Amino acid sequence: MDGSKSIRIPRRSSFRSSEVCQIAEIKPYVLRSWEQEFSDLGKAKGNGPRVYRRSDVERVLRIKQLTFHEGLTLAGARRRLEEEQGLLNEGEENGAVSVKAASALHKKLTEIETGLRGILEMLDKDVSSPGRSKPTKRSRQKTTSHRKTKAVKRKRTRR
């Protein structure tokens, strides 16, 4: 899931929590905390241990990617998963990208465009600003007269 290695999920319909922890390479307390945030993660058999479906294991791997690799909180990961699930459901129903998703994408692209235009304006100002151009005649004269003064002082001190 993190791009560095591929995780293989055994071809089975159900898994115990210890097996899910081994597959996802997480500690049991991490899985238990995720179960509290995602109440539909795994199915409890009465008073017995939870049983996880293959889709639950895939979801655990996605939560791991979002929290460990992308740095989201559990609440942020839950929102992201809900958005992804909503987009999938709408895409399956409509056969296209949802209007909400297209609108959010358009808004984000507009923000990026505005930022880039601002940077371009700043760069244009730096290039055309008088402080960056050649020194004016007046500043060159000051420099030259300053050099002459230093030369005269040196001659006086040598004598």
C-alpha positions in Angstrom: 0.0 0.0 0.0 2.8 2.4 0.7 4.4 1.8 -2.7 7.6 0.1 -1.3 6.2 -3.4 -1.1 3.1 -5.3 -2.2 1.0 -6.9 0.6 -0.6 -10.2 -0.2 -3.9 -11.1 1.4 -4.5 -14.9 1.6 -7.5 -16.1 -0.4 -9.9 -16.7 2.5 -13.2 -15.3 3.4 -12.6 -14.6 7.1 -9.6 -13.7 9.3 -8.9 -13.5 13.0 -7.6 -10.3 14.5 -4.1 -11.8 15.0 -4.0 -12.6 11.3 -5.1 -9.1 10.3 -2.4 -7.6 12.5 0.2 -9.9 10.9 -0.9 -9.1 7.4 -1.1 -5.3 8.0 2.1 -5.4 10.2 0.4 -3.5 13.1 0.1 -4.1 16.8 -3.2 -5.5 18.2 -3.8 -2.3 20.3 -3.7 -0.3 17.0 -6.3 -2.6 15.4 -8.5 -2.3 18.6 -8.3 1.5 18.4 -9.3 1.5 14.8 -12.2 -0.8 15.6 -13.4 1.9 18.0 -13.2 4.6 15.3 -14.6 2.4 12.6 -17.4 0.5 14.3 -18.3 -1.6 11.2 -14.7 -2.9 11.0 -15.0 -6.7 11.7 -18.0 -8.6 13.0 -18.2 -9.8 16.6 -19.6 -13.3 17.1 -21.7 -12.7 20.2 -19.2 -12.7 23.0 -16.5 -14.3 20.9 -13.6 -12.7 19.0 -14.1 -10.5 16.0 -14.0 -12.0 12.6 -12.8 -9.9 9.6 -13.8 -10.3 6.0 -11.4 -9.8 3.2 -12.9 -6.3 2.5 -12.2 -5.5 6.2 -8.5 -6.4 5.8 -8.3 -4.2 2.7 -9.8 -1.4 4.6 -7.3 -1.9 7.5 -4.5 -1.6 4.9 -6.0 1.6 3.5 -6.4 3.0 7.0 -2.7 2.2 7.7 -1.7 4.0 4.5 -3.7 7.0 5.4 -2.5 7.3 9.0 1.0 6.0 8.9 2.2 7.2 5.4 -0.1 10.2 4.6 -0.1 11.5 8.2 -3.9 11.7 8.6 -5.6 11.3 12.0 -8.2 8.6 12.4 -11.0 11.1 12.0 -9.3 12.4 8.8 -8.9 8.8 7.5 -12.6 8.1 8.2 -13.6 11.2 6.2 -11.3 10.3 3.4 -12.7 6.7 3.3 -16.3 8.1 3.3 -15.4 10.4 0.4 -13.8 7.6 -1.5 -16.7 5.3 -0.9 -19.2 8.1 -1.8 -17.4 8.7 -5.1 -17.3 5.0 -5.9 -21.0 4.6 -5.2 -21.9 7.7 -7.3 -19.6 6.6 -10.1 -21.1 3.2 -10.2 -24.7 4.6 -10.2 -24.1 7.4 -12.7 -21.2 5.9 -14.7 -19.4 9.2 -14.3 -17.6 11.5 -11.8 -20.0 13.2 -9.3 -20.8 16.8 -9.6 -19.7 17.4 -6.0 -16.3 15.8 -6.8 -15.9 17.8 -10.0 -16.8 21.0 -8.2 -14.3 20.4 -5.4 -11.6 19.6 -8.0 -12.4 22.8 -9.9 -12.2 24.8 -6.7 -8.8 23.4 -5.8 -7.5 24.0 -9.4 -8.7 27.6 -9.2 -6.9 28.1 -5.9 -3.7 26.7 -7.4 -4.0 28.9 -10.5 -4.5 32.0 -8.3 -1.4 31.1 -6.3 0.7 30.5 -9.4 -0.5 33.9 -10.9 0.6 35.6 -7.6 4.0 34.0 -7.8 4.3 35.1 -11.4 3.5 38.7 -10.5 6.1 38.7 -7.8 8.7 37.4 -10.2 7.8 40.0 -12.7 8.2 42.8 -10.1 11.6 41.4 -9.1 12.8 41.4 -12.7 11.5 44.9 -13.6 12.3 46.6 -10.2 14.9 49.4 -10.3 16.9 47.9 -7.5 17.9 45.0 -9.7 18.9 47.0 -12.7 22.3 48.6 -13.5 23.5 51.3 -11.1 22.5 54.8 -12.1 24.9 57.4 -13.2 24.6 59.2 -9.8 25.5 56.0 -7.8 28.5 55.4 -10.1 29.7 58.9 -9.5 29.5 58.4 -5.8 31.5 55.3 -6.0 34.1 56.9 -8.2 34.4 60.0 -6.0 34.7 57.7 -2.9 37.6 55.8 -4.6 39.3 59.1 -5.3 39.0 60.3 -1.7 40.5 57.0 -0.5 43.4 57.4 -2.9 44.1 60.9 -1.8 44.1 59.9 1.9 46.5 57.1 1.1 48.9 59.5 -0.6 48.8 61.9 2.4 49.5 59.1 4.9 52.6 57.9 2.8 54.2 61.3 2.9 
